[in-house]
């Protein structure tokens, strides 16, 4: 799954009005970023790198697995496949969405 497909999947899963209420960034290193602004309505999902309340760093392939339900977020964190920076409570709310 490429970055644009992942962004589309995130848009689909979040809908227009989720309970996330934060700015979340998926940082896939050299493959790029996906930033979700779930404060604004409708939510904004784009590839413009900016500050976020919570940043999830992971590979693009692991992001695809996460979005397809093939990677459990907690197990991914425990195994080091994904790393969190910022407000961890946002990542916990995200788990309900993805």
mmCIF file as gemmi writes it, N, C-alpha and C atoms, coordinates in Angstrom:
data_model
loop_
_atom_site.group_PDB
_atom_site.id
_atom_site.type_symbol
_atom_site.label_atom_id
_atom_site.label_alt_id
_atom_site.label_comp_id
_atom_site.label_asym_id
_atom_site.label_entity_id
_atom_site.label_seq_id
_atom_site.pdbx_PDB_ins_code
_atom_site.Cartn_x
_atom_site.Cartn_y
_atom_site.Cartn_z
_atom_site.occupancy
_atom_site.B_iso_or_equiv
_atom_site.pdbx_formal_charge
_atom_site.auth_seq_id
_atom_site.auth_asym_id
_atom_site.pdbx_PDB_model_num
ATOM 1 N N . UNK Axp A 1 ? 0.857 -1.17 0 1 0 ? 1 A 1
ATOM 2 C CA . UNK Axp A 1 ? 0 0 0 1 0 ? 1 A 1
ATOM 3 C C . UNK Axp A 1 ? 0.904 1.233 0 1 0 ? 1 A 1
ATOM 4 N N . UNK Axp A 2 ? 0.68 2.146 -0.935 1 0 ? 2 A 1
ATOM 5 C CA . UNK Axp A 2 ? 1.499 3.359 -0.976 1 0 ? 2 A 1
ATOM 6 C C . UNK Axp A 2 ? 0.927 4.426 -0.04 1 0 ? 2 A 1
ATOM 7 N N . UNK Axp A 3 ? 1.627 5.549 0.063 1 0 ? 3 A 1
ATOM 8 C CA . UNK Axp A 3 ? 1.256 6.602 1.002 1 0 ? 3 A 1
ATOM 9 C C . UNK Axp A 3 ? -0.138 7.173 0.713 1 0 ? 3 A 1
ATOM 10 N N . UNK Axp A 4 ? -0.453 7.369 -0.565 1 0 ? 4 A 1
ATOM 11 C CA . UNK Axp A 4 ? -1.76 7.919 -0.927 1 0 ? 4 A 1
ATOM 12 C C . UNK Axp A 4 ? -2.89 6.94 -0.576 1 0 ? 4 A 1
ATOM 13 N N . UNK Axp A 5 ? -2.645 5.649 -0.787 1 0 ? 5 A 1
ATOM 14 C CA . UNK Axp A 5 ? -3.652 4.64 -0.443 1 0 ? 5 A 1
ATOM 15 C C . UNK Axp A 5 ? -3.857 4.582 1.066 1 0 ? 5 A 1
ATOM 16 N N . UNK Axp A 6 ? -2.776 4.707 1.827 1 0 ? 6 A 1
ATOM 17 C CA . UNK Axp A 6 ? -2.891 4.738 3.291 1 0 ? 6 A 1
ATOM 18 C C . UNK Axp A 6 ? -3.689 5.956 3.738 1 0 ? 6 A 1
ATOM 19 N N . UNK Axp A 7 ? -3.424 7.113 3.135 1 0 ? 7 A 1
ATOM 20 C CA . UNK Axp A 7 ? -4.163 8.333 3.486 1 0 ? 7 A 1
ATOM 21 C C . UNK Axp A 7 ? -5.648 8.16 3.176 1 0 ? 7 A 1
ATOM 22 N N . UNK Axp A 8 ? -5.959 7.557 2.051 1 0 ? 8 A 1
ATOM 23 C CA . UNK Axp A 8 ? -7.369 7.324 1.684 1 0 ? 8 A 1
ATOM 24 C C . UNK Axp A 8 ? -8.036 6.386 2.688 1 0 ? 8 A 1
ATOM 25 N N . UNK Axp A 9 ? -7.32 5.364 3.123 1 0 ? 9 A 1
ATOM 26 C CA . UNK Axp A 9 ? -7.863 4.412 4.098 1 0 ? 9 A 1
ATOM 27 C C . UNK Axp A 9 ? -8.103 5.105 5.441 1 0 ? 9 A 1
ATOM 28 N N . UNK Axp A 10 ? -7.185 5.995 5.826 1 0 ? 10 A 1
ATOM 29 C CA . UNK Axp A 10 ? -7.358 6.746 7.074 1 0 ? 10 A 1
ATOM 30 C C . UNK Axp A 10 ? -8.585 7.645 6.976 1 0 ? 10 A 1
ATOM 31 N N . UNK Axp A 11 ? -8.74 8.344 5.838 1 0 ? 11 A 1
ATOM 32 C CA . UNK Axp A 11 ? -9.931 9.196 5.641 1 0 ? 11 A 1
ATOM 33 C C . UNK Axp A 11 ? -11.203 8.377 5.79 1 0 ? 11 A 1
ATOM 34 N N . UNK Axp A 12 ? -11.212 7.206 5.172 1 0 ? 12 A 1
ATOM 35 C CA . UNK Axp A 12 ? -12.387 6.334 5.212 1 0 ? 12 A 1
ATOM 36 C C . UNK Axp A 12 ? -12.692 5.89 6.642 1 0 ? 12 A 1
ATOM 37 N N . UNK Axp A 13 ? -11.667 5.479 7.377 1 0 ? 13 A 1
ATOM 38 C CA . UNK Axp A 13 ? -11.873 4.986 8.736 1 0 ? 13 A 1
ATOM 39 C C . UNK Axp A 13 ? -12.297 6.09 9.71 1 0 ? 13 A 1
ATOM 40 N N . UNK Axp A 14 ? -11.73 7.294 9.545 1 0 ? 14 A 1
ATOM 41 C CA . UNK Axp A 14 ? -12.055 8.392 10.455 1 0 ? 14 A 1
ATOM 42 C C . UNK Axp A 14 ? -13.431 8.98 10.193 1 0 ? 14 A 1
ATOM 43 N N . UNK Axp A 15 ? -13.826 9.018 8.935 1 0 ? 15 A 1
ATOM 44 C CA . UNK Axp A 15 ? -15.065 9.691 8.598 1 0 ? 15 A 1
ATOM 45 C C . UNK Axp A 15 ? -14.891 11.197 8.697 1 0 ? 15 A 1
ATOM 46 N N . UNK Axp A 16 ? -15.962 11.906 8.759 1 0 ? 16 A 1
ATOM 47 C CA . UNK Axp A 16 ? -15.912 13.366 8.793 1 0 ? 16 A 1
ATOM 48 C C . UNK Axp A 16 ? -15.876 13.932 10.2 1 0 ? 16 A 1
ATOM 49 N N . UNK Axp A 17 ? -16.229 13.111 11.186 1 0 ? 17 A 1
ATOM 50 C CA . UNK Axp A 17 ? -16.359 13.636 12.539 1 0 ? 17 A 1
ATOM 51 C C . UNK Axp A 17 ? -16.061 12.542 13.556 1 0 ? 17 A 1
ATOM 52 N N . UNK Axp A 18 ? -14.78 12.276 13.805 1 0 ? 18 A 1
ATOM 53 C CA . UNK Axp A 18 ? -14.398 11.244 14.774 1 0 ? 18 A 1
ATOM 54 C C . UNK Axp A 18 ? -14.274 11.865 16.159 1 0 ? 18 A 1
ATOM 55 N N . UNK Axp A 19 ? -13.976 11.036 17.124 1 0 ? 19 A 1
ATOM 56 C CA . UNK Axp A 19 ? -13.788 11.524 18.493 1 0 ? 19 A 1
ATOM 57 C C . UNK Axp A 19 ? -12.309 11.764 18.8 1 0 ? 19 A 1
ATOM 58 N N . UNK Axp A 20 ? -11.474 11.794 17.78 1 0 ? 20 A 1
ATOM 59 C CA . UNK Axp A 20 ? -10.029 11.94 17.98 1 0 ? 20 A 1
ATOM 60 C C . UNK Axp A 20 ? -9.677 13.32 18.551 1 0 ? 20 A 1
ATOM 61 N N . UNK Axp A 21 ? -10.235 14.381 17.986 1 0 ? 21 A 1
ATOM 62 C CA . UNK Axp A 21 ? -10.04 15.755 18.484 1 0 ? 21 A 1
ATOM 63 C C . UNK Axp A 21 ? -8.582 16.127 18.737 1 0 ? 21 A 1
ATOM 64 N N . UNK Axp A 22 ? -7.718 15.83 17.757 1 0 ? 22 A 1
ATOM 65 C CA . UNK Axp A 22 ? -6.291 16.12 17.894 1 0 ? 22 A 1
ATOM 66 C C . UNK Axp A 22 ? -5.647 16.104 16.511 1 0 ? 22 A 1
ATOM 67 N N . UNK Axp A 23 ? -4.388 16.533 16.466 1 0 ? 23 A 1
ATOM 68 C CA . UNK Axp A 23 ? -3.591 16.433 15.238 1 0 ? 23 A 1
ATOM 69 C C . UNK Axp A 23 ? -2.624 15.276 15.434 1 0 ? 23 A 1
ATOM 70 N N . UNK Axp A 24 ? -2.689 14.334 14.511 1 0 ? 24 A 1
ATOM 71 C CA . UNK Axp A 24 ? -1.89 13.116 14.594 1 0 ? 24 A 1
ATOM 72 C C . UNK Axp A 24 ? -1.063 12.977 13.329 1 0 ? 24 A 1
ATOM 73 N N . UNK Axp A 25 ? 0.204 12.609 13.509 1 0 ? 25 A 1
ATOM 74 C CA . UNK Axp A 25 ? 1.082 12.442 12.348 1 0 ? 25 A 1
ATOM 75 C C . UNK Axp A 25 ? 1.59 11.009 12.29 1 0 ? 25 A 1
ATOM 76 N N . UNK Axp A 26 ? 1.489 10.41 11.114 1 0 ? 26 A 1
ATOM 77 C CA . UNK Axp A 26 ? 2.127 9.134 10.83 1 0 ? 26 A 1
ATOM 78 C C . UNK Axp A 26 ? 3.396 9.456 10.061 1 0 ? 26 A 1
ATOM 79 N N . UNK Axp A 27 ? 4.538 9.187 10.659 1 0 ? 27 A 1
ATOM 80 C CA . UNK Axp A 27 ? 5.826 9.482 10.041 1 0 ? 27 A 1
ATOM 81 C C . UNK Axp A 27 ? 6.426 8.183 9.52 1 0 ? 27 A 1
ATOM 82 N N . UNK Axp A 28 ? 6.467 8.066 8.196 1 0 ? 28 A 1
ATOM 83 C CA . UNK Axp A 28 ? 6.987 6.856 7.549 1 0 ? 28 A 1
ATOM 84 C C . UNK Axp A 28 ? 8.394 7.086 7.01 1 0 ? 28 A 1
ATOM 85 N N . UNK Axp A 29 ? 9.131 7.968 7.654 1 0 ? 29 A 1
ATOM 86 C CA . UNK Axp A 29 ? 10.514 8.228 7.27 1 0 ? 29 A 1
ATOM 87 C C . UNK Axp A 29 ? 10.638 8.786 5.87 1 0 ? 29 A 1
ATOM 88 N N . UNK Axp A 30 ? 11.5 8.183 5.06 1 0 ? 30 A 1
ATOM 89 C CA . UNK Axp A 30 ? 11.748 8.682 3.707 1 0 ? 30 A 1
ATOM 90 C C . UNK Axp A 30 ? 10.555 8.486 2.774 1 0 ? 30 A 1
ATOM 91 N N . UNK Axp A 31 ? 9.577 7.663 3.182 1 0 ? 31 A 1
ATOM 92 C CA . UNK Axp A 31 ? 8.377 7.473 2.365 1 0 ? 31 A 1
ATOM 93 C C . UNK Axp A 31 ? 7.389 8.618 2.509 1 0 ? 31 A 1
ATOM 94 N N . UNK Axp A 32 ? 7.546 9.447 3.555 1 0 ? 32 A 1
ATOM 95 C CA . UNK Axp A 32 ? 6.683 10.607 3.734 1 0 ? 32 A 1
ATOM 96 C C . UNK Axp A 32 ? 5.864 10.552 5.008 1 0 ? 32 A 1
ATOM 97 N N . UNK Axp A 33 ? 4.967 11.516 5.133 1 0 ? 33 A 1
ATOM 98 C CA . UNK Axp A 33 ? 4.111 11.632 6.318 1 0 ? 33 A 1
ATOM 99 C C . UNK Axp A 33 ? 2.651 11.736 5.908 1 0 ? 33 A 1
ATOM 100 N N . UNK Axp A 34 ? 1.809 11.34 6.831 1 0 ? 34 A 1
ATOM 101 C CA . UNK Axp A 34 ? 0.372 11.575 6.718 1 0 ? 34 A 1
ATOM 102 C C . UNK Axp A 34 ? -0.024 12.291 7.994 1 0 ? 34 A 1
ATOM 103 N N . UNK Axp A 35 ? -0.602 13.471 7.853 1 0 ? 35 A 1
ATOM 104 C CA . UNK Axp A 35 ? -1.034 14.243 9.013 1 0 ? 35 A 1
ATOM 105 C C . UNK Axp A 35 ? -2.556 14.304 9.008 1 0 ? 35 A 1
ATOM 106 N N . UNK Axp A 36 ? -3.122 13.961 10.157 1 0 ? 36 A 1
ATOM 107 C CA . UNK Axp A 36 ? -4.572 13.965 10.336 1 0 ? 36 A 1
ATOM 108 C C . UNK Axp A 36 ? -4.914 15.096 11.294 1 0 ? 36 A 1
ATOM 109 N N . UNK Axp A 37 ? -5.644 16.086 10.804 1 0 ? 37 A 1
ATOM 110 C CA . UNK Axp A 37 ? -6.146 17.152 11.671 1 0 ? 37 A 1
ATOM 111 C C . UNK Axp A 37 ? -7.602 16.822 11.969 1 0 ? 37 A 1
ATOM 112 N N . UNK Axp A 38 ? -7.808 16.178 13.111 1 0 ? 38 A 1
ATOM 113 C CA . UNK Axp A 38 ? -9.156 15.765 13.505 1 0 ? 38 A 1
ATOM 114 C C . UNK Axp A 38 ? -9.787 16.768 14.452 1 0 ? 38 A 1
ATOM 115 N N . UNK Axp A 39 ? -9.238 17.987 14.483 1 0 ? 39 A 1
ATOM 116 C CA . UNK Axp A 39 ? -9.856 19.07 15.243 1 0 ? 39 A 1
ATOM 117 C C . UNK Axp A 39 ? -10.871 19.779 14.357 1 0 ? 39 A 1
ATOM 118 N N . UNK Axp A 40 ? -10.487 19.986 13.101 1 0 ? 40 A 1
ATOM 119 C CA . UNK Axp A 40 ? -11.379 20.677 12.159 1 0 ? 40 A 1
ATOM 120 C C . UNK Axp A 40 ? -12.443 19.717 11.646 1 0 ? 40 A 1
ATOM 121 N N . UNK Axp A 41 ? -13.554 20.259 11.243 1 0 ? 41 A 1
ATOM 122 C CA . UNK Axp A 41 ? -14.65 19.472 10.663 1 0 ? 41 A 1
ATOM 123 C C . UNK Axp A 41 ? -14.945 20.024 9.289 1 0 ? 41 A 1
ATOM 124 N N . UNK Axp A 42 ? -14.941 19.271 8.225 1 0 ? 42 A 1
ATOM 125 C CA . UNK Axp A 42 ? -14.538 17.868 8.186 1 0 ? 42 A 1
ATOM 126 C C . UNK Axp A 42 ? -13.04 17.73 8.428 1 0 ? 42 A 1
ATOM 127 N N . UNK Axp A 43 ? -12.638 16.536 8.831 1 0 ? 43 A 1
ATOM 128 C CA . UNK Axp A 43 ? -11.231 16.281 9.131 1 0 ? 43 A 1
ATOM 129 C C . UNK Axp A 43 ? -10.362 16.488 7.898 1 0 ? 43 A 1
ATOM 130 N N . UNK Axp A 44 ? -9.127 16.908 8.139 1 0 ? 44 A 1
ATOM 131 C CA . UNK Axp A 44 ? -8.161 17.124 7.069 1 0 ? 44 A 1
ATOM 132 C C . UNK Axp A 44 ? -7.089 16.041 7.162 1 0 ? 44 A 1
ATOM 133 N N . UNK Axp A 45 ? -6.86 15.344 6.059 1 0 ? 45 A 1
ATOM 134 C CA . UNK Axp A 45 ? -5.799 14.337 5.982 1 0 ? 45 A 1
ATOM 135 C C . UNK Axp A 45 ? -4.929 14.724 4.802 1 0 ? 45 A 1
ATOM 136 N N . UNK Axp A 46 ? -3.643 15.04 5.071 1 0 ? 46 A 1
ATOM 137 C CA . UNK Axp A 46 ? -2.757 15.459 3.987 1 0 ? 46 A 1
ATOM 138 C C . UNK Axp A 46 ? -1.335 14.986 4.245 1 0 ? 46 A 1
ATOM 139 N N . UNK Axp A 47 ? -0.424 15.434 3.409 1 0 ? 47 A 1
ATOM 140 C CA . UNK Axp A 47 ? 0.974 15.004 3.482 1 0 ? 47 A 1
ATOM 141 C C . UNK Axp A 47 ? 1.908 16.173 3.81 1 0 ? 47 A 1
ATOM 142 N N . UNK Axp A 48 ? 1.369 17.226 4.427 1 0 ? 48 A 1
ATOM 143 C CA . UNK Axp A 48 ? 2.166 18.402 4.79 1 0 ? 48 A 1
ATOM 144 C C . UNK Axp A 48 ? 2.734 18.181 6.192 1 0 ? 48 A 1
ATOM 145 N N . UNK Axp A 49 ? 4.055 18.07 6.284 1 0 ? 49 A 1
ATOM 146 C CA . UNK Axp A 49 ? 4.709 17.811 7.564 1 0 ? 49 A 1
ATOM 147 C C . UNK Axp A 49 ? 4.599 19.041 8.46 1 0 ? 49 A 1
ATOM 148 N N . UNK Axp A 50 ? 4.038 18.86 9.642 1 0 ? 50 A 1
ATOM 149 C CA . UNK Axp A 50 ? 3.889 19.943 10.604 1 0 ? 50 A 1
ATOM 150 C C . UNK Axp A 50 ? 3.81 19.341 12.007 1 0 ? 50 A 1
ATOM 151 N N . UNK Axp A 51 ? 3.808 20.203 13.009 1 0 ? 51 A 1
ATOM 152 C CA . UNK Axp A 51 ? 3.72 19.742 14.388 1 0 ? 51 A 1
ATOM 153 C C . UNK Axp A 51 ? 2.399 19.013 14.612 1 0 ? 51 A 1
ATOM 154 N N . UNK Axp A 52 ? 2.45 18.035 15.503 1 0 ? 52 A 1
ATOM 155 C CA . UNK Axp A 52 ? 1.26 17.252 15.819 1 0 ? 52 A 1
ATOM 156 C C . UNK Axp A 52 ? 1.217 17.002 17.321 1 0 ? 52 A 1
ATOM 157 N N . UNK Axp A 53 ? 0.032 16.703 17.829 1 0 ? 53 A 1
ATOM 158 C CA . UNK Axp A 53 ? -0.125 16.38 19.242 1 0 ? 53 A 1
ATOM 159 C C . UNK Axp A 53 ? 0.504 15.021 19.553 1 0 ? 53 A 1
ATOM 160 N N . UNK Axp A 54 ? 0.47 14.124 18.567 1 0 ? 54 A 1
ATOM 161 C CA . UNK Axp A 54 ? 1.037 12.793 18.718 1 0 ? 54 A 1
ATOM 162 C C . UNK Axp A 54 ? 1.62 12.364 17.372 1 0 ? 54 A 1
ATOM 163 N N . UNK Axp A 55 ? 2.812 11.785 17.393 1 0 ? 55 A 1
ATOM 164 C CA . UNK Axp A 55 ? 3.452 11.288 16.178 1 0 ? 55 A 1
ATOM 165 C C . UNK Axp A 55 ? 3.689 9.794 16.318 1 0 ? 55 A 1
ATOM 166 N N . UNK Axp A 56 ? 3.236 9.058 15.312 1 0 ? 56 A 1
ATOM 167 C CA . UNK Axp A 56 ? 3.464 7.619 15.245 1 0 ? 56 A 1
ATOM 168 C C . UNK Axp A 56 ? 4.499 7.396 14.153 1 0 ? 56 A 1
ATOM 169 N N . UNK Axp A 57 ? 5.664 6.882 14.532 1 0 ? 57 A 1
ATOM 170 C CA . UNK Axp A 57 ? 6.729 6.609 13.565 1 0 ? 57 A 1
ATOM 171 C C . UNK Axp A 57 ? 6.742 5.116 13.274 1 0 ? 57 A 1
ATOM 172 N N . UNK Axp A 58 ? 6.638 4.777 11.992 1 0 ? 58 A 1
ATOM 173 C CA . UNK Axp A 58 ? 6.615 3.388 11.566 1 0 ? 58 A 1
ATOM 174 C C . UNK Axp A 58 ? 6.918 3.318 10.079 1 0 ? 58 A 1
ATOM 175 N N . UNK Axp A 59 ? 7.192 2.129 9.596 1 0 ? 59 A 1
ATOM 176 C CA . UNK Axp A 59 ? 7.457 1.974 8.17 1 0 ? 59 A 1
ATOM 177 C C . UNK Axp A 59 ? 6.132 2.049 7.4 1 0 ? 59 A 1
ATOM 178 N N . UNK Axp A 60 ? 6.219 2.345 6.126 1 0 ? 60 A 1
ATOM 179 C CA . UNK Axp A 60 ? 5.026 2.411 5.289 1 0 ? 60 A 1
ATOM 180 C C . UNK Axp A 60 ? 4.34 1.053 5.224 1 0 ? 60 A 1
ATOM 181 N N . UNK Axp A 61 ? 5.12 -0.015 5.148 1 0 ? 61 A 1
ATOM 182 C CA . UNK Axp A 61 ? 4.501 -1.351 5.097 1 0 ? 61 A 1
ATOM 183 C C . UNK Axp A 61 ? 3.78 -1.667 6.405 1 0 ? 61 A 1
ATOM 184 N N . UNK Axp A 62 ? 4.351 -1.256 7.543 1 0 ? 62 A 1
ATOM 185 C CA . UNK Axp A 62 ? 3.676 -1.487 8.825 1 0 ? 62 A 1
ATOM 186 C C . UNK Axp A 62 ? 2.42 -0.627 8.954 1 0 ? 62 A 1
ATOM 187 N N . UNK Axp A 63 ? 2.431 0.574 8.389 1 0 ? 63 A 1
ATOM 188 C CA . UNK Axp A 63 ? 1.221 1.406 8.393 1 0 ? 63 A 1
ATOM 189 C C . UNK Axp A 63 ? 0.12 0.711 7.598 1 0 ? 63 A 1
ATOM 190 N N . UNK Axp A 64 ? 0.47 0.16 6.453 1 0 ? 64 A 1
ATOM 191 C CA . UNK Axp A 64 ? -0.508 -0.592 5.667 1 0 ? 64 A 1
ATOM 192 C C . UNK Axp A 64 ? -1.077 -1.761 6.452 1 0 ? 64 A 1
ATOM 193 N N . UNK Axp A 65 ? -0.213 -2.487 7.164 1 0 ? 65 A 1
ATOM 194 C CA . UNK Axp A 65 ? -0.667 -3.619 7.977 1 0 ? 65 A 1
ATOM 195 C C . UNK Axp A 65 ? -1.575 -3.143 9.108 1 0 ? 65 A 1
ATOM 196 N N . UNK Axp A 66 ? -1.223 -2.019 9.726 1 0 ? 66 A 1
ATOM 197 C CA . UNK Axp A 66 ? -2.033 -1.455 10.803 1 0 ? 66 A 1
ATOM 198 C C . UNK Axp A 66 ? -3.433 -1.115 10.297 1 0 ? 66 A 1
ATOM 199 N N . UNK Axp A 67 ? -3.496 -0.482 9.141 1 0 ? 67 A 1
ATOM 200 C CA . UNK Axp A 67 ? -4.783 -0.051 8.594 1 0 ? 67 A 1
ATOM 201 C C . UNK Axp A 67 ? -5.627 -1.216 8.089 1 0 ? 67 A 1
ATOM 202 N N . UNK Axp A 68 ? -4.966 -2.314 7.709 1 0 ? 68 A 1
ATOM 203 C CA . UNK Axp A 68 ? -5.697 -3.499 7.234 1 0 ? 68 A 1
ATOM 204 C C . UNK Axp A 68 ? -6.031 -4.468 8.365 1 0 ? 68 A 1
ATOM 205 N N . UNK Axp A 69 ? -5.661 -4.126 9.606 1 0 ? 69 A 1
ATOM 206 C CA . UNK Axp A 69 ? -5.957 -4.992 10.735 1 0 ? 69 A 1
ATOM 207 C C . UNK Axp A 69 ? -4.983 -6.144 10.889 1 0 ? 69 A 1
ATOM 208 N N . UNK Axp A 70 ? -3.865 -6.108 10.17 1 0 ? 70 A 1
ATOM 209 C CA . UNK Axp A 70 ? -2.874 -7.181 10.238 1 0 ? 70 A 1
ATOM 210 C C . UNK Axp A 70 ? -1.821 -6.927 11.319 1 0 ? 70 A 1
ATOM 211 N N . UNK Axp A 71 ? -1.783 -5.714 11.862 1 0 ? 71 A 1
ATOM 212 C CA . UNK Axp A 71 ? -0.828 -5.368 12.915 1 0 ? 71 A 1
ATOM 213 C C . UNK Axp A 71 ? -1.599 -4.781 14.085 1 0 ? 71 A 1
ATOM 214 N N . UNK Axp A 72 ? -1.519 -5.455 15.22 1 0 ? 72 A 1
ATOM 215 C CA . UNK Axp A 72 ? -2.146 -4.964 16.435 1 0 ? 72 A 1
ATOM 216 C C . UNK Axp A 72 ? -1.324 -3.781 16.938 1 0 ? 72 A 1
ATOM 217 N N . UNK Axp A 73 ? -1.953 -2.623 17.178 1 0 ? 73 A 1
ATOM 218 C CA . UNK Axp A 73 ? -1.199 -1.438 17.596 1 0 ? 73 A 1
ATOM 219 C C . UNK Axp A 73 ? -0.388 -1.65 18.881 1 0 ? 73 A 1
ATOM 220 N N . UNK Axp A 74 ? -0.945 -2.331 19.856 1 0 ? 74 A 1
ATOM 221 C CA . UNK Axp A 74 ? -0.241 -2.553 21.117 1 0 ? 74 A 1
ATOM 222 C C . UNK Axp A 74 ? 0.965 -3.462 20.893 1 0 ? 74 A 1
ATOM 223 N N . UNK Axp A 75 ? 0.775 -4.531 20.128 1 0 ? 75 A 1
ATOM 224 C CA . UNK Axp A 75 ? 1.888 -5.442 19.85 1 0 ? 75 A 1
ATOM 225 C C . UNK Axp A 75 ? 2.953 -4.744 19.004 1 0 ? 75 A 1
ATOM 226 N N . UNK Axp A 76 ? 2.517 -3.902 18.069 1 0 ? 76 A 1
ATOM 227 C CA . UNK Axp A 76 ? 3.462 -3.137 17.265 1 0 ? 76 A 1
ATOM 228 C C . UNK Axp A 76 ? 4.307 -2.211 18.108 1 0 ? 76 A 1
ATOM 229 N N . UNK Axp A 77 ? 3.681 -1.58 19.096 1 0 ? 77 A 1
ATOM 230 C CA . UNK Axp A 77 ? 4.409 -0.696 20.011 1 0 ? 77 A 1
ATOM 231 C C . UNK Axp A 77 ? 5.372 -1.5 20.878 1 0 ? 77 A 1
ATOM 232 N N . UNK Axp A 78 ? 4.888 -2.604 21.423 1 0 ? 78 A 1
ATOM 233 C CA . UNK Axp A 78 ? 5.721 -3.422 22.312 1 0 ? 78 A 1
ATOM 234 C C . UNK Axp A 78 ? 6.918 -4.033 21.576 1 0 ? 78 A 1
ATOM 235 N N . UNK Axp A 79 ? 6.739 -4.35 20.295 1 0 ? 79 A 1
ATOM 236 C CA . UNK Axp A 79 ? 7.816 -4.98 19.529 1 0 ? 79 A 1
ATOM 237 C C . UNK Axp A 79 ? 8.738 -3.95 18.873 1 0 ? 79 A 1
ATOM 238 N N . UNK Axp A 80 ? 8.392 -2.668 18.988 1 0 ? 80 A 1
ATOM 239 C CA . UNK Axp A 80 ? 9.23 -1.622 18.418 1 0 ? 80 A 1
ATOM 240 C C . UNK Axp A 80 ? 8.953 -1.334 16.949 1 0 ? 80 A 1
ATOM 241 N N . UNK Axp A 81 ? 7.904 -1.938 16.381 1 0 ? 81 A 1
ATOM 242 C CA . UNK Axp A 81 ? 7.554 -1.672 14.99 1 0 ? 81 A 1
ATOM 243 C C . UNK Axp A 81 ? 7.002 -0.26 14.822 1 0 ? 81 A 1
ATOM 244 N N . UNK Axp A 82 ? 6.405 0.259 15.87 1 0 ? 82 A 1
ATOM 245 C CA . UNK Axp A 82 ? 5.956 1.651 15.833 1 0 ? 82 A 1
ATOM 246 C C . UNK Axp A 82 ? 6.378 2.329 17.123 1 0 ? 82 A 1
ATOM 247 N N . UNK Axp A 83 ? 6.687 3.602 16.979 1 0 ? 83 A 1
ATOM 248 C CA . UNK Axp A 83 ? 7.135 4.404 18.12 1 0 ? 83 A 1
ATOM 249 C C . UNK Axp A 83 ? 6.201 5.603 18.249 1 0 ? 83 A 1
ATOM 250 N N . UNK Axp A 84 ? 5.979 6.02 19.474 1 0 ? 84 A 1
ATOM 251 C CA . UNK Axp A 84 ? 5.084 7.148 19.738 1 0 ? 84 A 1
ATOM 252 C C . UNK Axp A 84 ? 5.849 8.295 20.354 1 0 ? 84 A 1
ATOM 253 N N . UNK Axp A 85 ? 5.486 9.509 19.956 1 0 ? 85 A 1
ATOM 254 C CA . UNK Axp A 85 ? 6.011 10.726 20.569 1 0 ? 85 A 1
ATOM 255 C C . UNK Axp A 85 ? 4.836 11.657 20.803 1 0 ? 85 A 1
ATOM 256 N N . UNK Axp A 86 ? 4.809 12.291 21.947 1 0 ? 86 A 1
ATOM 257 C CA . UNK Axp A 86 ? 3.727 13.213 22.246 1 0 ? 86 A 1
ATOM 258 C C . UNK Axp A 86 ? 2.692 12.568 23.159 1 0 ? 86 A 1
ATOM 259 N N . UNK Axp A 87 ? 1.452 12.974 22.99 1 0 ? 87 A 1
ATOM 260 C CA . UNK Axp A 87 ? 0.344 12.559 23.848 1 0 ? 87 A 1
ATOM 261 C C . UNK Axp A 87 ? -0.098 11.133 23.515 1 0 ? 87 A 1
ATOM 262 N N . UNK Axp A 88 ? 0.232 10.197 24.376 1 0 ? 88 A 1
ATOM 263 C CA . UNK Axp A 88 ? -0.105 8.79 24.131 1 0 ? 88 A 1
ATOM 264 C C . UNK Axp A 88 ? -1.605 8.524 24.207 1 0 ? 88 A 1
ATOM 265 N N . UNK Axp A 89 ? -2.345 9.368 24.902 1 0 ? 89 A 1
ATOM 266 C CA . UNK Axp A 89 ? -3.793 9.146 24.99 1 0 ? 89 A 1
ATOM 267 C C . UNK Axp A 89 ? -4.448 9.29 23.622 1 0 ? 89 A 1
ATOM 268 N N . UNK Axp A 90 ? -3.847 10.096 22.754 1 0 ? 90 A 1
ATOM 269 C CA . UNK Axp A 90 ? -4.377 10.25 21.387 1 0 ? 90 A 1
ATOM 270 C C . UNK Axp A 90 ? -4.193 8.944 20.626 1 0 ? 90 A 1
ATOM 271 N N . UNK Axp A 91 ? -3.046 8.319 20.803 1 0 ? 91 A 1
ATOM 272 C CA . UNK Axp A 91 ? -2.806 7.029 20.148 1 0 ? 91 A 1
ATOM 273 C C . UNK Axp A 91 ? -3.798 5.988 20.649 1 0 ? 91 A 1
ATOM 274 N N . UNK Axp A 92 ? -4.149 6.043 21.915 1 0 ? 92 A 1
ATOM 275 C CA . UNK Axp A 92 ? -5.128 5.095 22.455 1 0 ? 92 A 1
ATOM 276 C C . UNK Axp A 92 ? -6.509 5.337 21.841 1 0 ? 92 A 1
ATOM 277 N N . UNK Axp A 93 ? -6.88 6.601 21.627 1 0 ? 93 A 1
ATOM 278 C CA . UNK Axp A 93 ? -8.159 6.908 20.974 1 0 ? 93 A 1
ATOM 279 C C . UNK Axp A 93 ? -8.126 6.471 19.518 1 0 ? 93 A 1
ATOM 280 N N . UNK Axp A 94 ? -6.966 6.6 18.891 1 0 ? 94 A 1
ATOM 281 C CA . UNK Axp A 94 ? -6.816 6.197 17.492 1 0 ? 94 A 1
ATOM 282 C C . UNK Axp A 94 ? -7.045 4.694 17.339 1 0 ? 94 A 1
ATOM 283 N N . UNK Axp A 95 ? -6.655 3.929 18.33 1 0 ? 95 A 1
ATOM 284 C CA . UNK Axp A 95 ? -6.805 2.476 18.271 1 0 ? 95 A 1
ATOM 285 C C . UNK Axp A 95 ? -8.261 2.09 18.034 1 0 ? 95 A 1
ATOM 286 N N . UNK Axp A 96 ? -9.202 2.838 18.586 1 0 ? 96 A 1
ATOM 287 C CA . UNK Axp A 96 ? -10.617 2.564 18.372 1 0 ? 96 A 1
ATOM 288 C C . UNK Axp A 96 ? -11.027 2.811 16.92 1 0 ? 96 A 1
ATOM 289 N N . UNK Axp A 97 ? -10.339 3.742 16.265 1 0 ? 97 A 1
ATOM 290 C CA . UNK Axp A 97 ? -10.68 4.11 14.885 1 0 ? 97 A 1
ATOM 291 C C . UNK Axp A 97 ? -10.075 3.135 13.876 1 0 ? 97 A 1
ATOM 292 N N . UNK Axp A 98 ? -8.776 2.826 14.048 1 0 ? 98 A 1
ATOM 293 C CA . UNK Axp A 98 ? -8.128 1.932 13.084 1 0 ? 98 A 1
ATOM 294 C C . UNK Axp A 98 ? -8.249 0.493 13.509 1 0 ? 98 A 1
